[in-house]
Amino acid sequence: MKIDLTDTTSSEINKALVKGRRAVGTPAVGMVLTLVIVTDEENAYDALKAANDASREHPSRTLVVIKRAARFPRDRTKSRLDAEVRVGVDGCTGETLVLRLHGEVSDHADSVIVPLLLPDTPVVVWWPGDAPLDPAKDPLGALAQRRITDLYAVQNPLQALEARVHSYSPGDTDLAWTRLTPWRSALASALDHARTTVTSAAVEAEADNPAAELLARWLGERLRVRTERVASNGPVITAVRLGTADGEIVVERPDGPLATLSLPGQPSRTLALQVRPTSELIAEELRRLDADDMYATILRNRTGEGPN
């Protein structure tokens, strides 16, 4: 069921939610969290689709906050809140509220959001595009136990990464880090099989790739070796090479969903190492709502050669 509200209030939106639940027979008690998506019109569709797909694993109330820019200065004084209330539509297993904030109310989005949060459940805020310099101090970010950004969506990802170093607060994470989970698992498994000491490391990726930078820092932290960054034609990360006294350990993925693992003295094997859709990344992040201590450590390790 879909209900459109124009020039409305949080109270009216809650009434529409109750009406929608009664119409489709869907209780709110099965939802485990509130996911707040702060985005613009351009990115709203893709972000909401990813959230709907993730809701199959994590039933939630999804609030999409779209701040509409004023065309003229005088429009800044005209506040209006429009809303779409969706219950049981678009494949979502929870509830979806698409909120468009016009005028001065866009500067006080938290006052609109607070009455719409599920009681006694965690809050996660996700910025699919540009994010605040300090997410934890943002009015919406301050409401959340978990704050998700995406360095892939900004114009200067490595510059934004350095900003994250200074603004990090427990609960912050980034999808560039989440994208590395299969790589980290593959490399950890390779080292378990090789059982040798790594003396050097290199990450090959397209230039200015934030996930490659985070992977280099992770390798430096875990292996206590300087990690070289090598530019390749991409896409994204194409290979990791670990030098040992017995030869190189190589995980190589030049293109496509499959990678090749080469260990000294052993036949090469094929690994599944595909680029995952955003819905899978969000679903992974929603599985844990505590602070990611390793992510915090990697942010501080700027050199890729262990702790400073």
C-alpha positions, 0 to 999 in steps of 0.5 A: 500500500502506498499513501502520498502526503503533501505538506504534512507532519510527523504525526500525520505520517505515523497515522498513515503508517498505522493505516497502511499496516492495518490495510495489509495486515503487517505488524511493526513488531518484526522489524529489527532496526531503523535505517535512515538514508540521507540522499538526493533525488538522483541517488534515491532510487538506487539506494532505496532498491538496495535497502529493500533487498537488504531488508529481506535479511534485516526487516526494518523501517527505512526512512529516505531523507531527501533535502530539496534545494530552494530555487530562490532565496525567498524559498528558504523561508517556506518549509514543507514536508512531503512524504510517501508511506509505503507498506508491503510494496516494492519487495520490502519486508518492512516499512518505507517512508520517503521524506522530501524536506523543503525550505528551512525544515531541511536544516532540522531533519532530525526533528522530523526523523525522531518521531518516526524512529522505531522505539527501542531499536537500533538506528543506522544512518547511511549516506550513499553519496556525499557525507558530512565531514564528521558523521557522528556530529551530524544531527542525523548521525548523532541519532545512530549507533552505526553510520555508513559512508561510501568513499566510492561516491565522493570526488576525491576519495583519498582526500576524504579518507584522510578526513575520516582519520580525524573525524572517526567515532566508534560506530563509523564505517565505510562501504569501501572497507566492506568491499574488502571482506572477500579479499581479506578472507581470501588472503587470510586463507592463503596465508594459512595454507602457505605457512610462511613469513611474508617479507613484502606486499603490493596491492594493484588497483586503479589509481585513487581506489579507496578500497585498495588504500584500505587493503594496503593499510590492513596488510601493513597492520597484520603482516608488519611489512611495508605495502606498495601501491601499484597502479593498474588499469582496473577495474577496482583491485586487480591483484595482491602480491605477497613476497616470501622466501619461498616465492610469491603468494598471488591473488589475481583478479584482472576482470570478472567474478573469478580470481586465481590464487597462486602459492609457491610449490602448489598448483593454482586454484580458482576463487570466487571473488566477485564485485558485490552489489550495494544491497549485499554490502548494506546487509553485511553492515547491518549484521553488526552494530558495534564499533569496528575496531579493525576499521579504526586501526586501519584508518590510523595506519596511513603508511601501510607498515603497521601502527604508527 
